[in-house]
Amino acid sequence: MLLVYSGRHKAASSWSRAILREACGLLGLNMFTVIAPEQWAPYGSLAELVRQERVDLLSLTNIAQQDYETLPERRTVNVIRDPRDIVVSGYFSHRNTHGVHALGVTWHELIDHRRRLLELDVPDGLLEEIEFSGYFLDHMSTWDYRQPEVLELRMEDQISEQVAAWTQIFDHYRLLVPPKVVGELVRTAAARWRLGALRAEPGKARLRRALPAFTLDRLPRSFPRLAVDHYTFTRLSDSARRPGEVDEMNHYRKGVPGDWRNHFDERHRKAFRSRYGDLAERLGYPAD
């Protein structure tokens, strides 16, 4: 069965892909990341891409409901974030750091949008970002949140209770060894060894490759802890900062939820509600 991770733009998707990539490396699964329809256009459909590329775990960003429904039988995790935080995070990222080229796709709209943001001050730039964010937020608004195969999660819970959230994710995928199965210590030791090879620096990697490679049939229940202890905000931001400490020129700018309250004034609140209505409340986030 196809495994799907449906992330949303500016909802910790890079962090999530890093953890999923390691899990697939341990299990010998083929992971494929799709960020735009241009990637499946040569195949004719997203489902045909999955078939031809023999995808085991499909990582999606900003997928539309109608495109998701074309996929074969699947087990899915869908992660959302407070849409107002997506706007604020997107503003700083789109103005300063976000790449315009990724996975063979050029984000032409971002080039013009960044030029415009650099001409404006922060308050006016945020107004521009509210409209620009429709590409991400409209898909969140039209997503079906009652699909039986989908585990729905909030990014805010995912980063506040990381081990619990990733345990829930991998249990949903049925990739973790069931609780209390004999051999957990052996599996953990094997996972640590294999992770050493996956994470090794080039010189050390050559030594690891000299030894036989292997894959696991299931992940040890210790894997979520091993993953989140490695992929910390400090490591990913390549700095000594902790979540909450701001660097506007870093892709990992702040790392905490609720930042929209620090940047939205009454103009932004009205503009957001005019464009997206009660989206935040429908997704379970408080109005203020």
VEXDREN-2710 file (C-alpha; in Angstrom, 1 decimal):
% VEXDREN-2710
k/r/px/py/pz
1/MET/0.0/0.0/0.0
2/LEU/1.2/3.5/-0.9
3/LEU/2.2/5.7/2.1
4/VAL/1.6/9.4/1.7
5/TYR/2.8/12.3/3.7
6/SER/0.8/15.4/2.8
7/GLY/2.5/18.5/4.2
8/ARG/1.7/22.1/3.7
9/HIS/4.0/25.0/2.8
10/LYS/5.7/26.4/5.8
11/ALA/4.5/23.6/8.1
12/ALA/7.8/22.0/9.0
13/SER/7.9/20.1/5.7
14/SER/11.7/20.2/5.3
15/TRP/12.1/18.8/8.8
16/SER/9.5/16.1/8.2
17/ARG/11.1/15.0/4.9
18/ALA/14.5/14.6/6.6
19/ILE/13.0/12.2/9.2
20/LEU/10.9/10.3/6.6
21/ARG/14.0/10.0/4.3
22/GLU/15.9/8.3/7.1
23/ALA/13.0/6.0/7.9
24/CYS/12.9/5.0/4.2
25/GLY/16.7/4.5/4.2
26/LEU/16.4/2.1/7.2
27/LEU/13.6/0.2/5.6
28/GLY/14.7/0.2/2.0
29/LEU/11.7/2.1/0.8
30/ASN/11.6/4.3/-2.2
31/MET/10.6/7.9/-1.2
32/PHE/9.6/10.4/-3.8
33/THR/8.9/14.1/-3.1
34/VAL/6.5/16.1/-5.2
35/ILE/6.1/19.9/-4.7
36/ALA/4.4/21.0/-7.9
37/PRO/2.2/19.5/-10.7
38/GLU/5.1/20.1/-13.2
39/GLN/6.8/17.1/-11.7
40/TRP/4.0/14.7/-12.7
41/ALA/3.1/16.4/-16.0
42/PRO/5.4/14.2/-18.1
43/TYR/3.7/11.1/-16.6
44/GLY/0.2/12.3/-17.3
45/SER/-1.0/12.0/-13.7
46/LEU/0.3/11.8/-10.2
47/ALA/-0.9/8.2/-10.0
48/GLU/1.1/7.3/-13.1
49/LEU/4.2/8.9/-11.6
50/VAL/3.8/6.7/-8.5
51/ARG/3.4/3.6/-10.7
52/GLN/6.3/4.2/-13.0
53/GLU/8.7/5.3/-10.2
54/ARG/7.7/2.4/-8.0
55/VAL/7.1/4.9/-5.1
56/ASP/6.6/3.4/-1.6
57/LEU/6.3/6.7/0.3
58/LEU/5.1/9.8/-1.5
59/SER/5.9/13.2/0.1
60/LEU/3.5/15.9/-1.1
61/THR/3.5/19.6/-0.5
62/ASN/0.3/21.7/-1.1
63/ILE/-1.5/18.9/-2.8
64/ALA/-5.1/19.6/-4.0
65/GLN/-7.9/17.3/-2.9
66/GLN/-8.8/16.4/-6.5
67/ASP/-5.2/15.4/-7.3
68/TYR/-4.8/13.4/-4.1
69/GLU/-7.9/11.4/-5.0
70/THR/-6.2/10.0/-8.1
71/LEU/-3.7/8.0/-6.0
72/PRO/-4.1/4.3/-5.6
73/GLU/-4.9/2.7/-2.2
74/ARG/-3.0/4.6/0.4
75/ARG/-2.4/5.3/4.0
76/THR/-1.9/9.1/4.6
77/VAL/-0.7/11.7/7.1
78/ASN/-1.9/15.2/6.5
79/VAL/-0.3/18.1/8.5
80/ILE/-1.7/21.6/8.7
81/ARG/-0.7/24.8/10.5
82/ASP/-2.4/27.9/11.6
83/PRO/-2.9/29.6/8.3
84/ARG/-2.0/33.0/9.7
85/ASP/1.4/31.6/10.8
86/ILE/1.8/30.3/7.3
87/VAL/1.4/33.8/6.0
88/VAL/4.0/35.3/8.4
89/SER/6.5/32.5/8.0
90/GLY/6.0/32.7/4.2
91/TYR/6.5/36.4/4.2
92/PHE/10.0/36.3/5.7
93/SER/10.9/33.2/3.8
94/HIS/9.7/34.4/0.4
95/ARG/11.4/37.8/0.9
96/ASN/14.7/36.5/2.1
97/THR/15.6/32.9/1.8
98/HIS/13.3/30.5/0.0
99/GLY/14.8/29.0/-3.1
100/VAL/13.2/29.6/-6.5
101/HIS/14.6/26.3/-7.9
102/ALA/13.9/22.9/-6.4
103/LEU/13.5/19.3/-7.7
104/GLY/13.7/20.5/-11.3
105/VAL/10.9/23.1/-10.8
106/THR/11.3/26.9/-11.0
107/TRP/8.9/28.9/-9.0
108/HIS/8.5/31.8/-11.4
109/GLU/5.8/33.5/-9.3
110/LEU/8.2/33.8/-6.3
111/ILE/10.7/35.7/-8.4
112/ASP/8.2/38.6/-9.0
113/HIS/6.7/38.3/-5.5
114/ARG/10.2/38.6/-3.9
115/ARG/11.0/41.7/-5.9
116/ARG/7.7/43.3/-4.8
117/LEU/8.3/42.3/-1.1
118/LEU/11.7/43.9/-1.1
119/GLU/10.1/47.2/-2.3
120/LEU/7.7/47.3/0.6
121/ASP/7.9/47.7/4.4
122/VAL/6.9/44.7/6.6
123/PRO/3.3/45.7/7.2
124/ASP/2.5/46.3/3.5
125/GLY/4.6/43.3/2.5
126/LEU/2.4/41.1/4.8
127/LEU/-0.7/42.4/3.0
128/GLU/0.9/41.2/-0.3
129/GLU/1.7/37.9/1.3
130/ILE/-1.9/37.3/2.5
131/GLU/-3.0/37.3/-1.2
132/PHE/0.0/35.4/-2.4
133/SER/-0.7/32.7/0.2
134/GLY/-3.8/31.6/-1.6
135/TYR/-1.9/29.0/-3.5
136/PHE/-1.3/27.2/-0.2
137/LEU/-4.3/28.2/1.9
138/ASP/-7.0/27.5/-0.7
139/HIS/-5.9/23.9/-0.9
140/MET/-6.1/23.7/2.9
141/SER/-9.6/25.2/2.8
142/THR/-10.9/22.6/0.2
143/TRP/-9.2/19.5/1.8
144/ASP/-11.6/16.8/3.0
145/TYR/-10.7/16.4/6.7
146/ARG/-12.9/13.3/7.1
147/GLN/-11.1/10.8/5.0
148/PRO/-10.8/7.4/6.8
149/GLU/-7.3/6.6/5.6
150/VAL/-5.9/10.0/6.7
151/LEU/-4.3/10.8/10.0
152/GLU/-4.9/14.5/10.5
153/LEU/-2.2/16.4/12.6
154/ARG/-1.4/19.9/13.4
155/MET/2.2/21.1/13.1
156/GLU/1.8/22.8/16.4
157/ASP/1.3/19.5/18.1
158/GLN/3.9/17.8/16.0
159/ILE/6.7/20.2/17.2
160/SER/5.5/20.4/20.8
161/GLU/5.2/16.7/21.3
162/GLN/7.7/15.5/18.7
163/VAL/8.3/11.9/19.9
164/ALA/4.6/11.2/20.5
165/ALA/3.7/12.7/17.1
166/TRP/6.2/10.8/15.1
167/THR/5.3/7.6/17.0
168/GLN/1.7/8.2/16.0
169/ILE/2.8/8.8/12.4
170/PHE/4.9/5.7/12.0
171/ASP/2.3/3.6/13.8
172/HIS/-0.3/4.9/11.4
173/TYR/2.0/3.8/8.5
174/ARG/2.5/0.4/10.4
175/LEU/6.2/0.8/10.1
176/LEU/7.0/0.5/13.8
177/VAL/7.5/-2.8/15.6
178/PRO/4.4/-3.3/17.8
179/PRO/4.9/-2.5/21.5
180/LYS/6.6/-5.2/23.8
181/VAL/7.9/-7.2/20.9
182/VAL/11.1/-9.1/21.7
183/GLY/14.2/-7.8/20.1
184/GLU/13.7/-4.0/20.5
185/LEU/17.3/-3.6/21.8
186/VAL/18.7/-5.4/18.9
187/ARG/16.6/-3.4/16.4
188/THR/17.7/-0.2/18.1
189/ALA/21.3/-1.1/17.9
190/ALA/20.9/-2.0/14.2
191/ALA/19.1/1.2/13.5
192/ARG/21.8/3.2/15.2
193/TRP/24.5/1.5/13.1
194/ARG/22.6/2.1/9.9
195/LEU/21.8/5.7/10.8
196/GLY/25.5/6.2/11.4
197/ALA/26.1/5.3/7.7
198/LEU/23.2/7.4/6.5
199/ARG/24.4/10.5/8.4
200/ALA/28.1/10.0/8.0
201/GLU/30.3/12.7/6.6
202/PRO/31.9/11.8/3.3
203/GLY/35.2/10.5/4.7
204/LYS/33.4/8.4/7.4
205/ALA/30.8/7.3/4.9
206/ARG/33.5/5.5/2.9
207/LEU/34.4/3.4/5.9
208/ARG/30.7/2.5/6.6
209/ARG/30.2/1.5/3.0
210/ALA/33.0/-1.0/3.2
211/LEU/30.8/-3.1/5.5
212/PRO/27.7/-4.9/4.3
213/ALA/24.5/-2.8/3.9
214/PHE/21.3/-4.0/5.4
215/THR/17.7/-2.8/5.9
216/LEU/15.2/-3.4/8.6
217/ASP/11.7/-4.9/8.1
218/ARG/10.2/-2.6/10.8
219/LEU/11.5/0.4/12.7
220/PRO/12.3/0.0/16.4
221/ARG/10.0/2.0/18.6
222/SER/13.0/4.0/19.6
223/PHE/13.3/5.5/16.1
224/PRO/11.2/8.6/16.7
225/ARG/13.4/9.6/19.6
226/LEU/16.6/8.9/17.6
227/ALA/15.2/11.0/14.7
228/VAL/14.0/14.1/16.6
229/ASP/17.1/14.1/18.8
230/HIS/19.2/14.4/15.7
231/TYR/17.0/16.8/13.6
232/THR/16.8/19.6/16.1
233/PHE/16.0/23.3/15.2
234/THR/19.5/24.2/16.2
235/ARG/21.0/21.6/13.8
236/LEU/18.7/22.3/10.9
237/SER/19.2/26.1/11.2
238/ASP/23.0/25.6/11.3
239/SER/23.3/27.9/14.3
240/ALA/23.4/28.0/18.0
241/ARG/19.9/29.4/18.2
242/ARG/17.0/27.8/20.0
243/PRO/13.3/27.9/18.9
244/GLY/12.0/31.5/19.5
245/GLU/15.4/33.1/18.7
246/VAL/15.0/34.9/15.4
247/ASP/17.2/35.1/12.3
248/GLU/15.3/36.6/9.4
249/MET/17.9/35.5/6.9
250/ASN/17.7/31.8/7.9
251/HIS/15.2/29.4/6.3
252/TYR/14.5/28.2/9.9
253/ARG/13.7/31.7/11.1
254/LYS/12.0/31.3/14.5
255/GLY/10.6/27.8/15.0
256/VAL/7.6/28.6/17.3
257/PRO/3.8/28.9/16.7
258/GLY/1.6/31.9/17.2
259/ASP/4.0/34.4/15.7
260/TRP/1.2/35.9/13.6
261/ARG/0.1/37.8/16.7
262/ASN/3.4/39.7/16.7
263/HIS/2.9/40.9/13.1
264/PHE/-0.8/41.2/12.3
265/ASP/-2.5/44.5/13.0
266/GLU/-6.1/45.3/12.4
267/ARG/-5.5/45.8/8.6
268/HIS/-4.0/42.3/8.3
269/ARG/-6.8/40.7/10.4
270/LYS/-9.4/42.3/8.1
271/ALA/-7.5/41.4/4.9
272/PHE/-7.1/37.8/6.0
273/ARG/-10.7/37.4/6.9
274/SER/-11.8/39.1/3.6
275/ARG/-9.7/36.7/1.6
276/TYR/-10.1/33.4/3.6
277/GLY/-13.2/34.0/5.8
278/ASP/-13.3/31.8/8.9
279/LEU/-10.6/29.4/7.7
280/ALA/-8.6/29.6/10.9
281/GLU/-11.6/28.8/13.0
282/ARG/-12.8/26.0/10.7
283/LEU/-9.3/24.4/11.2
284/GLY/-9.7/24.6/15.0
285/TYR/-7.5/27.7/15.6
286/PRO/-8.8/30.5/17.8
287/ALA/-9.9/33.7/16.2
288/ASP/-7.5/35.9/18.3
END
